[in-house]
Amino acid sequence: MPQPFFALLQPLLPERHSPISTSSGRGNQGVYLAGLSETLGQLLLKLIEEHADAAVRMHLVVLAEEGDAAATLLDDMQRLRDVPSNTERDALTKARLGQGLFRHRVAELEPACRVTGLKRQEFLVASHIKPWRDCDNMERLSGANGLLLSPHVDKLFDRHWISFDSGGELICEHDAAREALRCWGITGANLIRPFSREQERFLSAHREALRR
């Protein structure tokens, strides 16, 4: 391990069962699993983020956002309890999870992933273009407010790392997202066709939130 990194980590290493030798900075081969303090864990994440390549940095951002997304999902489910109609509540709950009527309506307009070209819908995610929380109930169930995307592509689209222009071309203006696409062998959209006027209404707002 480079000496500057070791100098930062050394005071935070546990006295027993340390994953790194406290004297040499080399990995401790005698330890299978080792606990880390929260302070040390945060420091390691910071060092990785500062010195890793762009794809790894983007993955760290996604992992951090996963925790926020889970909390938001639970909060949204709590809000749905206030919907008086059982039928409407069921439809909206499924829409929040990318299922049911919403998914069916999206699939009628978007039968495949525009980026990968995959048509096996059981492997695709029905992703809202306008975030579910920002929609009214009609928008939450609108097929024009969704795309069927391959899961790894959905991760980027849902977090505004990528978007599409009105003609269907893939847009990406962030170095980390570009690196991820490169690693996945993606150079652009696989299926390029214009969006409908209603789809474009949702996408124009999505593009405005594109990370740069």
N, CA, C and O of each residue as an XYZ file, in Angstrom:
848
protein
N       0.847     -1.189      0.000
C       0.000      0.000      0.000
C       0.885      1.242      0.000
O       1.855      1.305      0.755
N       0.565      2.239     -0.841
C       1.357      3.472     -0.848
C       1.418      4.101      0.535
O       0.421      4.134      1.256
N       2.604      4.605      0.904
C       2.827      5.141      2.240
C       1.851      6.254      2.640
O       1.396      6.259      3.783
N       1.505      7.207      1.741
C       0.553      8.254      2.162
C      -0.796      7.691      2.587
O      -1.394      8.172      3.549
N      -1.285      6.663      1.870
C      -2.556      6.052      2.237
C      -2.439      5.344      3.585
O      -3.313      5.463      4.444
N      -1.339      4.605      3.752
C      -1.147      3.849      4.992
C      -1.051      4.786      6.191
O      -1.541      4.467      7.275
N      -0.425      5.929      5.997
C      -0.307      6.888      7.092
C      -1.682      7.378      7.548
O      -1.886      7.648      8.731
N      -2.622      7.492      6.607
C      -3.973      7.911      6.955
C      -4.738      6.799      7.664
O      -5.502      7.054      8.595
N      -4.525      5.558      7.213
C      -5.294      4.436      7.743
C      -4.748      3.906      9.060
O      -5.515      3.440      9.902
N      -3.450      3.968      9.249
C      -2.796      3.304     10.382
C      -3.434      3.618     11.736
O      -3.663      2.687     12.507
N      -3.733      4.882     12.068
C      -4.306      5.157     13.394
C      -5.700      4.582     13.586
O      -6.173      4.462     14.716
N      -6.366      4.224     12.483
C      -7.753      3.764     12.571
C      -7.889      2.255     12.492
O      -8.989      1.722     12.637
N      -6.770      1.554     12.260
C      -6.828      0.099     12.142
C      -7.084     -0.547     13.494
O      -6.546     -0.092     14.503
N      -7.902     -1.608     13.536
C      -8.147     -2.296     14.820
C      -6.882     -2.972     15.325
O      -6.042     -3.408     14.538
N      -6.754     -3.057     16.642
C      -5.565     -3.668     17.233
C      -5.520     -5.164     16.978
O      -4.447     -5.741     16.802
N      -6.697     -5.791     16.958
C      -6.757     -7.241     16.717
C      -7.537     -7.505     15.439
O      -8.483     -6.790     15.111
N      -7.122     -8.547     14.725
C      -7.796     -8.989     13.503
C      -7.893     -7.872     12.468
O      -8.925     -7.705     11.818
N      -6.841     -7.131     12.326
C      -6.823     -6.045     11.348
C      -6.665     -6.618      9.936
O      -5.859     -7.527      9.741
N      -7.419     -6.109      8.940
C      -7.272     -6.604      7.567
C      -5.958     -6.166      6.930
O      -5.535     -6.727      5.919
N      -5.316     -5.165      7.521
C      -4.037     -4.656      7.026
C      -3.040     -4.667      8.177
O      -3.365     -4.247      9.287
N      -1.837     -5.142      7.918
C      -0.812     -5.162      8.952
C      -0.546     -3.748      9.456
O      -0.281     -2.845      8.662
N      -0.614     -3.554     10.756
C      -0.416     -2.223     11.331
C       1.042     -1.785     11.270
O       1.341     -0.614     11.505
N       1.943     -2.692     10.961
C       3.361     -2.328     10.898
C       3.862     -2.131      9.474
O       4.666     -1.235      9.212
N       3.384     -2.975      8.544
C       3.916     -2.915      7.179
C       2.959     -2.308      6.160
O       3.392     -1.849      5.103
N       1.664     -2.301      6.468
C       0.687     -1.809      5.509
C       0.282     -2.833      4.473
O      -0.475     -2.522      3.553
N       0.775     -4.051      4.610
C       0.400     -5.110      3.683
C      -0.859     -5.818      4.173
O      -1.203     -5.769      5.354
N      -1.543     -6.483      3.224
C      -2.732     -7.220      3.597
C      -2.411     -8.330      4.577
O      -1.387     -9.000      4.447
N      -3.279     -8.529      5.557
C      -3.089     -9.570      6.572
C      -3.739    -10.858      6.078
O      -4.961    -10.997      6.139
N      -2.936    -11.798      5.592
C      -3.450    -13.042      5.020
C      -4.033    -13.976      6.079
O      -4.718    -14.943      5.748
N      -3.763    -13.689      7.337
C      -4.272    -14.547      8.407
C      -5.677    -14.193      8.836
O      -6.232    -14.836      9.727
N      -6.260    -13.188      8.224
C      -7.603    -12.759      8.606
C      -8.553    -13.017      7.444
O      -8.306    -12.580      6.320
N      -9.650    -13.734      7.726
C     -10.631    -14.029      6.686
C     -11.673    -12.904      6.595
O     -11.915    -12.360      5.518
N     -12.278    -12.567      7.725
C     -13.227    -11.460      7.795
C     -12.783    -10.521      8.907
O     -12.414    -10.960      9.997
N     -12.821     -9.247      8.625
C     -12.374     -8.274      9.624
C     -13.372     -7.136      9.721
O     -13.863     -6.639      8.707
N     -13.667     -6.727     10.938
C     -14.564     -5.606     11.149
C     -13.835     -4.279     11.014
O     -12.650     -4.173     11.329
N     -14.553     -3.276     10.545
C     -13.984     -1.940     10.412
C     -14.852     -0.956     11.183
O     -16.073     -1.101     11.246
N     -14.208      0.043     11.765
C     -14.977      1.106     12.401
C     -15.644      1.943     11.314
O     -15.204      1.940     10.164
N     -16.704      2.659     11.679
C     -17.386      3.504     10.708
C     -16.445      4.583     10.177
O     -16.494      4.931      8.997
N     -15.598      5.105     11.044
C     -14.659      6.154     10.618
C     -13.700      5.634      9.554
O     -13.447      6.298      8.549
N     -13.165      4.426      9.793
C     -12.246      3.834      8.825
C     -12.968      3.506      7.521
O     -12.433      3.719      6.434
N     -14.179      2.991      7.642
C     -14.946      2.675      6.441
C     -15.209      3.910      5.594
O     -15.077      3.869      4.370
N     -15.582      5.009      6.244
C     -15.843      6.247      5.517
C     -14.571      6.775      4.844
O     -14.618      7.295      3.729
N     -13.444      6.634      5.533
C     -12.178      7.086      4.960
C     -11.807      6.253      3.739
O     -11.356      6.797      2.731
N     -11.993      4.938      3.822
C     -11.694      4.071      2.685
C     -12.565      4.425      1.479
O     -12.080      4.480      0.349
N     -13.848      4.665      1.727
C     -14.735      5.046      0.637
C     -14.294      6.364      0.007
O     -14.351      6.535     -1.211
N     -13.852      7.294      0.861
C     -13.403      8.592      0.350
C     -12.157      8.435     -0.517
O     -12.046      9.056     -1.574
N     -11.216      7.595     -0.061
C      -9.987      7.378     -0.826
C     -10.290      6.687     -2.161
O      -9.717      7.028     -3.195
N     -11.207      5.704     -2.115
C     -11.582      5.012     -3.346
C     -12.214      5.994     -4.322
O     -11.899      5.995     -5.512
N     -13.108      6.829     -3.806
C     -13.801      7.779     -4.666
C     -12.835      8.771     -5.302
O     -13.009      9.163     -6.456
N     -11.809      9.177     -4.542
C     -10.870     10.176     -5.044
C      -9.872      9.597     -6.047
O      -9.402     10.308     -6.935
N      -9.547      8.307     -5.907
C      -8.452      7.757     -6.707
C      -8.877      6.664     -7.691
O      -8.069      6.233     -8.514
N     -10.137      6.209     -7.619
C     -10.583      5.161     -8.534
C     -10.941      5.763     -9.888
O     -11.037      6.982    -10.036
N     -11.137      4.881    -10.882
C     -11.518      5.387    -12.197
C     -12.981      5.813    -12.178
O     -13.690      5.605    -11.193
N     -13.418      6.407    -13.273
C     -14.739      7.037    -13.316
C     -15.863      6.032    -13.103
O     -16.847      6.347    -12.432
N     -15.739      4.826    -13.661
C     -16.805      3.838    -13.525
C     -16.997      3.424    -12.077
O     -18.130      3.256    -11.626
N     -15.902      3.258    -11.342
C     -16.008      2.892     -9.929
C     -16.621      4.034     -9.124
O     -17.444      3.796     -8.240
N     -16.234      5.256     -9.418
C     -16.802      6.398     -8.705
C     -18.312      6.485     -8.909
O     -19.064      6.768     -7.976
N     -18.741      6.237    -10.145
C     -20.168      6.279    -10.407
C     -20.896      5.170     -9.645
O     -22.006      5.378     -9.153
N     -20.267      3.985     -9.548
C     -20.878      2.878     -8.823
C     -21.039      3.225     -7.349
O     -22.035      2.842     -6.737
N     -20.098      3.929     -6.777
C     -20.209      4.349     -5.381
C     -21.384      5.299     -5.185
O     -22.093      5.226     -4.181
N     -21.581      6.185     -6.145
C     -22.724      7.094     -6.069
C     -24.027      6.304     -6.105
O     -24.956      6.581     -5.347
N     -24.083      5.318     -6.994
C     -25.292      4.495     -7.111
C     -25.563      3.743     -5.814
O     -26.708      3.675     -5.368
N     -24.528      3.180     -5.204
C     -24.706      2.456     -3.947
C     -25.241      3.372     -2.854
O     -26.111      2.979     -2.076
N     -24.718      4.593     -2.799
C     -25.188      5.547     -1.790
C     -26.645      5.905     -2.028
O     -27.417      6.066     -1.083
N     -27.016      6.029     -3.298
C     -28.382      6.405     -3.614
C     -29.357      5.257     -3.407
O     -30.552      5.489     -3.221
N     -28.864      4.014     -3.437
C     -29.748      2.876     -3.221
C     -30.414      2.962     -1.852
O     -31.599      2.664     -1.707
N     -29.631      3.376     -0.842
C     -30.200      3.507      0.496
C     -31.279      4.573      0.535
O     -32.323      4.389      1.162
N     -31.024      5.696     -0.142
C     -32.025      6.763     -0.205
C     -33.262      6.298     -0.957
O     -34.384      6.632     -0.576
N     -33.063      5.524     -2.033
C     -34.194      5.051     -2.834
C     -35.082      4.111     -2.028
O     -36.307      4.161     -2.143
N     -34.472      3.253     -1.213
C     -35.256      2.328     -0.384
C     -36.109      3.088      0.623
O     -37.272      2.750      0.841
N     -35.529      4.113      1.234
C     -36.275      4.923      2.198
C     -37.418      5.668      1.510
O     -38.513      5.777      2.061
N     -37.159      6.181      0.301
C     -38.196      6.886     -0.450
C     -39.331      5.949     -0.830
O     -40.501      6.327     -0.761
N     -38.991      4.724     -1.232
C     -40.015      3.744     -1.598
C     -40.933      3.453     -0.417
O     -42.153      3.419     -0.576
N     -40.365      3.245      0.756
C     -41.188      2.981      1.941
C     -42.095      4.159      2.258
O     -43.257      3.978      2.623
N     -41.559      5.364      2.118
C     -42.352      6.566      2.372
C     -43.497      6.678      1.372
O     -44.619      7.023      1.743
N     -43.215      6.388      0.101
C     -44.256      6.451     -0.920
C     -45.354      5.432     -0.647
O     -46.536      5.721     -0.838
N     -44.966      4.241     -0.201
C     -45.960      3.212      0.107
C     -46.860      3.653      1.264
O     -48.054      3.353      1.278
N     -46.294      4.349      2.211
C     -47.090      4.875      3.319
C     -48.112      5.891      2.799
O     -49.258      5.900      3.248
N     -47.708      6.731      1.870
C     -48.603      7.741      1.310
C     -49.779      7.105      0.573
O     -50.886      7.644      0.577
N     -49.538      5.966     -0.055
C     -50.588      5.307     -0.820
C     -51.729      4.799      0.061
O     -52.819      4.525     -0.441
N     -51.494      4.674      1.342
C     -52.554      4.229      2.244
C     -53.699      5.227      2.304
O     -54.814      4.882      2.694
N     -53.419      6.470      1.915
C     -54.457      7.514      1.965
C     -55.375      7.480      0.752
O     -56.391      8.174      0.740
N     -55.045      6.683     -0.281
C     -55.914      6.573     -1.450
C     -57.157      5.776     -1.065
O     -57.029      4.626     -0.643
N     -58.359      6.347     -1.196
C     -59.559      5.683     -0.674
C     -59.976      4.429     -1.438
O     -60.469      3.476     -0.834
N     -59.785      4.417     -2.761
C     -60.226      3.274     -3.565
C     -59.197      2.155     -3.540
O     -58.024      2.375     -3.843
N     -59.641      0.948     -3.175
C     -58.731     -0.203     -3.153
C     -58.171     -0.498     -4.534
O     -56.996     -0.834     -4.681
N     -59.039     -0.367     -5.560
C     -58.607     -0.652     -6.936
C     -57.540      0.338     -7.386
O     -56.526     -0.050     -7.967
N     -57.775      1.621     -7.114
C     -56.804      2.642     -7.496
C     -55.517      2.488     -6.695
O     -54.424      2.638     -7.241
N     -55.640      2.190     -5.411
C     -54.459      2.026     -4.576
C     -53.608      0.866     -5.068
O     -52.380      0.958     -5.089
N     -54.263     -0.235     -5.467
C     -53.527     -1.393     -5.978
C     -52.806     -1.051     -7.273
O     -51.650     -1.429     -7.466
N     -53.503     -0.320     -8.176
C     -52.885      0.058     -9.453
C     -51.693      0.978     -9.239
O     -50.666      0.830     -9.901
N     -51.824      1.931     -8.315
C     -50.737      2.878     -8.056
C     -49.559      2.196     -7.360
O     -48.401      2.514     -7.629
N     -49.865      1.262     -6.467
C     -48.788      0.529     -5.791
C     -47.959     -0.251     -6.799
O     -46.729     -0.235     -6.755
N     -48.649     -0.935     -7.711
C     -47.936     -1.697     -8.741
C     -47.167     -0.763     -9.674
O     -46.066     -1.085    -10.120
N     -47.763      0.402     -9.966
C     -47.068      1.366    -10.831
C     -45.789      1.844    -10.183
O     -44.778      2.027    -10.862
N     -45.820      2.049     -8.864
C     -44.614      2.491     -8.143
C     -43.503      1.468     -8.283
O     -42.324      1.820     -8.275
N     -43.876      0.198     -8.412
C     -42.894     -0.877     -8.538
C     -42.627     -1.253     -9.998
O     -41.921     -2.222    -10.275
N     -43.200     -0.476    -10.934
C     -42.984     -0.765    -12.348
C     -43.726     -1.992    -12.817
O     -43.240     -2.726    -13.677
N     -44.907     -2.222    -12.258
C     -45.669     -3.429    -12.589
C     -47.090     -3.054    -12.991
O     -47.436     -1.875    -13.066
N     -47.911     -4.077    -13.252
C     -49.334     -3.899    -13.461
C     -49.687     -3.077    -14.683
O     -49.051     -3.176    -15.732
N     -50.732     -2.251    -14.518
C     -51.274     -1.465    -15.621
C     -50.223     -0.535    -16.214
O     -50.150     -0.389    -17.434
N     -49.417      0.091    -15.380
C     -48.378      0.987    -15.873
C     -47.418      0.248    -16.797
O     -47.131      0.718    -17.898
N     -46.928     -0.886    -16.365
C     -45.979     -1.652    -17.184
C     -46.623     -2.071    -18.502
O     -45.988     -2.008    -19.555
N     -47.883     -2.500    -18.443
C     -48.580     -2.918    -19.664
C     -48.683     -1.758    -20.647
O     -48.444     -1.933    -21.842
N     -49.034     -0.580    -20.153
C     -49.178      0.598    -21.019
C     -47.832      1.027    -21.610
O     -47.761      1.437    -22.768
N     -46.772      0.932    -20.813
C     -45.436      1.271    -21.324
C     -45.039      0.292    -22.428
O     -44.507      0.692    -23.463
N     -45.303     -0.991    -22.196
C     -44.908     -2.019    -23.169
C     -45.634     -1.865    -24.496
O     -45.109     -2.256    -25.538
N     -46.830     -1.301    -24.468
C     -47.553     -1.071    -25.720
C     -46.845     -0.032    -26.590
O     -46.913     -0.086    -27.818
N     -46.171      0.907    -25.941
C     -45.458      1.965    -26.666
C     -43.987      1.638    -26.873
O     -43.396      2.009    -27.887
N     -43.398      0.937    -25.902
C     -41.957      0.659    -25.901
C     -41.730     -0.841    -25.711
O     -41.512     -1.278    -24.581
N     -41.775     -1.638    -26.774
C     -41.695     -3.099    -26.631
C     -40.295     -3.645    -26.378
O     -40.137     -4.849    -26.171
N     -39.270     -2.784    -26.391
C     -37.892     -3.243    -26.204
C     -37.073     -2.134    -25.554
O     -37.495     -0.979    -25.514
N     -35.893     -2.500    -25.044
C     -34.968     -1.510    -24.493
C     -34.345     -0.732    -25.642
O     -33.741     -1.328    -26.535
N     -34.480      0.572    -25.633
C     -33.944      1.396    -26.704
C     -32.416      1.373    -26.755
O     -31.832      1.611    -27.812
N     -31.772      1.091    -25.638
C     -30.312      1.134    -25.602
C     -29.700     -0.202    -26.000
O     -28.812     -0.249    -26.851
N     -30.169     -1.287    -25.394
C     -29.572     -2.596    -25.670
C     -30.283     -3.346    -26.794
O     -29.710     -4.259    -27.388
N     -31.531     -2.966    -27.090
C     -32.302     -3.680    -28.095
C     -32.979     -4.930    -27.574
O     -33.662     -5.614    -28.337
N     -32.812     -5.253    -26.298
C     -33.391     -6.462    -25.723
C     -34.916     -6.401    -25.762
O     -35.517     -5.410    -25.348
N     -35.541     -7.481    -26.268
C     -36.993     -7.538    -26.385
C     -37.644     -8.470    -25.367
O     -38.867     -8.480    -25.227
N     -36.838     -9.249    -24.663
C     -37.397    -10.162    -23.652
C     -37.850     -9.336    -22.454
O     -37.045     -8.954    -21.605
N     -39.158     -9.065    -22.400
C     -39.658     -8.104    -21.436
C     -39.520     -8.564    -19.990
O     -39.528     -7.742    -19.074
N     -39.392     -9.877    -19.778
C     -39.212    -10.339    -18.403
C     -37.872     -9.900    -17.820
O     -37.673     -9.955    -16.606
N     -36.952     -9.464    -18.681
C     -35.646     -9.002    -18.224
C     -35.547     -7.475    -18.184
O     -34.490     -6.933    -17.860
N     -36.627     -6.786    -18.509
C     -36.603     -5.334    -18.605
C     -37.317     -4.681    -17.422
O     -38.200     -5.275    -16.804
N     -36.918     -3.456    -17.127
C     -37.489     -2.673    -16.030
C     -38.377     -1.583    -16.618
O     -37.962     -0.864    -17.527
N     -39.605     -1.459    -16.096
C     -40.490     -0.362    -16.496
C     -40.159      0.842    -15.621
O     -40.482      0.874    -14.434
N     -39.514      1.822    -16.227
C     -38.988      2.967    -15.478
C     -39.787      4.223    -15.790
O     -40.011      4.541    -16.958
N     -40.220      4.940    -14.757
C     -40.895      6.217    -14.960
C     -39.895      7.251    -15.493
O     -38.751      7.315    -15.043
N     -40.342      8.046    -16.446
C     -39.509      9.143    -16.955
C     -39.565     10.313    -15.976
O     -38.531     10.787    -15.505
N     -40.763     10.770    -15.678
C     -40.960     11.764    -14.628
C     -41.040     11.016    -13.307
O     -41.853     10.101    -13.180
N     -40.232     11.371    -12.326
C     -40.200     10.613    -11.070
C     -41.599     10.420    -10.482
O     -42.424     11.334    -10.489
N     -41.847      9.213     -9.975
C     -43.160      8.840     -9.454
C     -43.647      9.836     -8.418
O     -44.822     10.204     -8.416
N     -42.767     10.271     -7.546
C     -43.172     11.160     -6.463
C     -43.647     12.521     -6.991
O     -44.473     13.177     -6.356
N     -43.138     12.938     -8.125
C     -43.479     14.249     -8.686
C     -44.714     14.204     -9.590
O     -45.140     15.240    -10.100
N     -45.286     13.024     -9.791
C     -46.414     12.853    -10.708
C     -47.748     12.975     -9.982
O     -47.839     12.759     -8.774
N     -48.791     13.329    -10.756
C     -50.145     13.114    -10.243
C     -50.524     11.673    -10.582
O     -49.770     10.978    -11.263
N     -51.688     11.222    -10.112
C     -52.033      9.806    -10.274
C     -52.224      9.412    -11.735
O     -51.957      8.264    -12.089
N     -52.676     10.323    -12.594
C     -52.799     10.000    -14.012
C     -51.424      9.806    -14.651
O     -51.235      8.892    -15.453
N     -50.473     10.658    -14.297
C     -49.116     10.542    -14.846
C     -48.432      9.271    -14.362
O     -47.624      8.680    -15.079
N     -48.758      8.856    -13.145
C     -48.144      7.647    -12.600
C     -48.543      6.390    -13.371
O     -47.810      5.402    -13.378
N     -49.703      6.433    -14.016
C     -50.189      5.274    -14.757
C     -50.074      5.446    -16.265
O     -50.465      4.560    -17.024
N     -49.537      6.583    -16.704
C     -49.445      6.868    -18.129
C     -48.315      6.076    -18.784
O     -47.175      6.096    -18.320
N     -48.651      5.379    -19.867
C     -47.619      4.640    -20.588
C     -46.591      5.548    -21.232
O     -45.448      5.141    -21.436
N     -46.983      6.779    -21.559
C     -46.053      7.738    -22.157
C     -45.012      8.215    -21.167
O     -43.991      8.781    -21.558
N     -45.260      7.993    -19.894
C     -44.319      8.400    -18.844
C     -43.419      7.241    -18.431
O     -43.036      7.140    -17.266
N     -43.083      6.377    -19.364
C     -42.223      5.254    -18.998
C     -41.441      4.701    -20.163
O     -41.788      4.916    -21.325
N     -40.381      3.986    -19.841
C     -39.577      3.260    -20.829
C     -39.292      1.875    -20.275
O     -39.166      1.699    -19.063
N     -39.191      0.905    -21.149
C     -38.705     -0.412    -20.756
C     -37.203     -0.438    -21.020
O     -36.761     -0.277    -22.157
N     -36.427     -0.641    -19.965
C     -34.974     -0.567    -20.086
C     -34.312     -1.784    -19.454
O     -34.837     -2.360    -18.501
N     -33.174     -2.168    -19.981
C     -32.352     -3.190    -19.331
C     -31.933     -2.662    -17.960
O     -31.708     -1.461    -17.808
N     -31.825     -3.544    -16.952
C     -31.614     -3.072    -15.577
C     -30.415     -2.154    -15.397
O     -30.512     -1.156    -14.683
N     -29.276     -2.468    -16.032
C     -28.100     -1.624    -15.831
C     -28.298     -0.256    -16.498
O     -27.787      0.753    -16.010
N     -29.033     -0.224    -17.604
C     -29.335      1.046    -18.264
C     -30.317      1.851    -17.418
O     -30.194      3.070    -17.301
N     -31.287      1.161    -16.833
C     -32.262      1.830    -15.962
C     -31.584      2.546    -14.803
O     -32.018      3.625    -14.401
N     -30.523      1.955    -14.264
C     -29.794      2.600    -13.160
C     -29.304      3.987    -13.567
O     -29.372      4.933    -12.781
N     -28.814      4.100    -14.787
C     -28.309      5.383    -15.264
C     -29.453      6.341    -15.586
O     -29.397      7.526    -15.256
N     -30.493      5.814    -16.236
C     -31.608      6.675    -16.641
C     -32.369      7.191    -15.427
O     -32.719      8.370    -15.368
N     -32.621      6.334    -14.479
C     -33.408      6.716    -13.304
C     -32.713      7.800    -12.495
O     -33.376      8.597    -11.832
N     -31.386      7.840    -12.541
C     -30.612      8.826    -11.777
C     -30.155     10.000    -12.643
O     -29.317     10.799    -12.226
N     -30.712     10.097    -13.846
C     -30.414     11.199    -14.761
C     -28.939     11.251    -15.179
O     -28.386     12.328    -15.402
N     -28.312     10.071    -15.284
C     -26.955     10.009    -15.824
C     -27.003      9.981    -17.357
O     -26.073     10.428    -18.028
N     -28.104      9.447    -17.896
C     -28.294      9.427    -19.340
C     -29.724      9.880    -19.642
O     -30.585      9.871    -18.762
N     -29.967     10.272    -20.886
C     -31.321     10.592    -21.326
C     -31.376     10.364    -22.837
O     -30.457      9.793    -23.424
N     -32.462     10.818    -23.451
C     -32.634     10.664    -24.894
C     -33.093     11.998    -25.479
O     -33.825     12.748    -24.834
N     -32.649     12.290    -26.726
C     -33.198     13.458    -27.398
C     -34.525     13.066    -28.038
O     -34.921     11.902    -27.981
N     -35.211     14.025    -28.645
C     -36.549     13.762    -29.166
C     -36.554     12.729    -30.286
O     -37.570     12.080    -30.531
N     -35.412     12.575    -30.971
C     -35.326     11.599    -32.048
C     -34.958     10.201    -31.592
O     -34.962      9.268    -32.395
N     -34.639     10.040    -30.308
C     -34.305      8.730    -29.776
C     -32.826      8.463    -29.600
O     -32.437      7.363    -29.208
N     -31.991      9.459    -29.887
C     -30.549      9.294    -29.704
C     -30.206      9.365    -28.213
O     -30.801     10.139    -27.463
N     -29.245      8.549    -27.802
C     -28.803      8.527    -26.409
C     -27.976      9.769    -26.092
O     -27.119     10.171    -26.878
N     -28.241     10.374    -24.931
C     -27.500     11.550    -24.473
C     -26.756     11.186    -23.201
O     -27.340     10.618    -22.278
N     -25.481     11.505    -23.148
C     -24.672     11.276    -21.944
C     -23.582     12.340    -21.907
O     -22.754     12.424    -22.814
N     -23.589     13.147    -20.859
C     -22.632     14.242    -20.764
C     -21.817     14.187    -19.475
O     -21.235     15.192    -19.066
N     -21.772     13.028    -18.839
C     -21.037     12.883    -17.581
C     -19.935     11.854    -17.756
O     -20.190     10.756    -18.250
N     -18.722     12.189    -17.363
C     -17.568     11.314    -17.595
C     -17.747      9.941    -16.974
O     -17.408      8.933    -17.594
N     -18.280      9.885    -15.741
C     -18.433      8.595    -15.066
C     -19.434      7.713    -15.804
O     -19.209      6.515    -15.976
N     -20.543      8.317    -16.241
C     -21.544      7.534    -16.972
C     -21.000      7.077    -18.327
O     -21.283      5.964    -18.770
N     -20.219      7.940    -18.983
C     -19.608      7.548    -20.255
C     -18.672      6.360    -20.067
O     -18.625      5.455    -20.900
N     -17.934      6.376    -18.971
C     -17.015      5.266    -18.705
C     -17.783      3.975    -18.463
O     -17.368      2.910    -18.919
N     -18.902      4.064    -17.748
C     -19.722      2.878    -17.511
C     -20.263      2.335    -18.832
O     -20.217      1.128    -19.073
N     -20.770      3.213    -19.678
C     -21.281      2.776    -20.975
C     -20.185      2.118    -21.802
O     -20.418      1.110    -22.469
N     -18.991      2.694    -21.752
C     -17.870      2.121    -22.500
C     -17.555      0.718    -22.003
O     -17.333     -0.190    -22.804
N     -17.534      0.537    -20.691
C     -17.248     -0.775    -20.108
C     -18.307     -1.805    -20.493
O     -18.013     -2.993    -20.624
N     -19.527     -1.340    -20.670
C     -20.624     -2.234    -21.065
C     -20.688     -2.437    -22.568
O     -21.526     -3.199    -23.051
N     -19.822     -1.773    -23.312
C     -19.831     -1.912    -24.767
C     -20.952     -1.142    -25.441
O     -21.353     -1.485    -26.553
N     -21.464     -0.107    -24.789
C     -22.572      0.684    -25.323
C     -22.024      1.981    -25.914
O     -21.387      2.769    -25.216
N     -22.275      2.193    -27.197
C     -21.803      3.408    -27.864
C     -22.944      4.360    -28.209
O     -22.701      5.506    -28.589
N     -24.165      3.902    -28.082
C     -25.328      4.731    -28.383
C     -26.577      3.892    -28.298
O     -26.527      2.724    -27.912
N     -27.701      4.486    -28.658
C     -28.963      3.756    -28.642
C     -28.962      2.684    -29.729
O     -28.441      2.889    -30.826
N     -29.557      1.539    -29.401
C     -29.653      0.443    -30.361
C     -30.874      0.613    -31.261
O     -30.826      0.336    -32.459
N     -31.963      1.074    -30.660
C     -33.197      1.323    -31.398
C     -33.450      2.829    -31.410
O     -33.768      3.412    -30.373
N     -33.313      3.449    -32.550
C     -33.446      4.899    -32.644
C     -34.713      5.234    -33.435
O     -34.804      4.986    -34.638
N     -35.669      5.795    -32.732
C     -36.896      6.260    -33.374
C     -37.474      7.402    -32.545
O     -37.279      7.446    -31.330
N     -38.179      8.320    -33.187
C     -38.698      9.482    -32.458
C     -39.692      9.086    -31.372
O     -40.363      8.059    -31.465
N     -39.768      9.909    -30.358
C     -40.767      9.737    -29.312
C     -42.047     10.465    -29.717
O     -42.018     11.414    -30.501
N     -43.154     10.010    -29.175
C     -44.423     10.691    -29.412
C     -44.413     12.045    -28.721
O     -43.546     12.318    -27.891
N     -45.369     12.884    -29.059
C     -45.453     14.216    -28.454
C     -45.637     14.107    -26.940
O     -45.048     14.880    -26.184
N     -46.456     13.143    -26.498
C     -46.686     12.993    -25.055
C     -45.439     12.473    -24.355
O     -45.102     12.939    -23.267
N     -44.748     11.507    -24.969
C     -43.486     11.027    -24.394
C     -42.473     12.159    -24.292
O     -41.772     12.294    -23.289
N     -42.407     12.975    -25.351
C     -41.441     14.068    -25.383
C     -41.716     15.083    -24.281
O     -40.788     15.707    -23.767
N     -42.981     15.251    -23.917
C     -43.310     16.174    -22.823
C     -42.634     15.736    -21.527
O     -42.119     16.565    -20.777
N     -42.637     14.451    -21.273
C     -41.980     13.945    -20.066
C     -40.454     13.973    -20.212
O     -39.745     14.312    -19.264
N     -39.953     13.617    -21.395
C     -38.511     13.529    -21.606
C     -37.828     14.888    -21.573
O     -36.678     14.987    -21.144
N     -38.508     15.930    -22.016
C     -37.879     17.251    -22.016
C     -37.509     17.660    -20.595
O     -36.454     18.255    -20.377
N     -38.363     17.346    -19.632
C     -38.059     17.641    -18.241
C     -36.933     16.747    -17.721
O     -36.099     17.175    -16.923
N     -36.926     15.487    -18.192
C     -35.872     14.559    -17.773
C     -34.505     15.061    -18.248
O     -33.523     14.983    -17.509
N     -34.443     15.572    -19.468
C     -33.180     16.088    -20.001
C     -32.678     17.295    -19.214
O     -31.472     17.480    -19.051
N     -33.598     18.103    -18.735
C     -33.201     19.284    -17.970
C     -32.491     18.905    -16.683
O     -31.680     19.673    -16.164
N     -32.798     17.713    -16.165
C     -32.177     17.252    -14.924
C     -30.951     16.377    -15.178
O     -30.403     15.793    -14.243
N     -30.514     16.282    -16.442
C     -29.377     15.423    -16.799
C     -28.118     15.864    -16.070
O     -27.786     17.049    -16.056
N     -27.425     14.918    -15.468
C     -26.168     15.218    -14.748
C     -25.065     15.475    -15.744
O     -24.933     14.769    -16.744
N     -24.276     16.488    -15.464
C     -23.195     16.857    -16.386
C     -21.848     16.830    -15.670
O     -20.817     17.113    -16.282
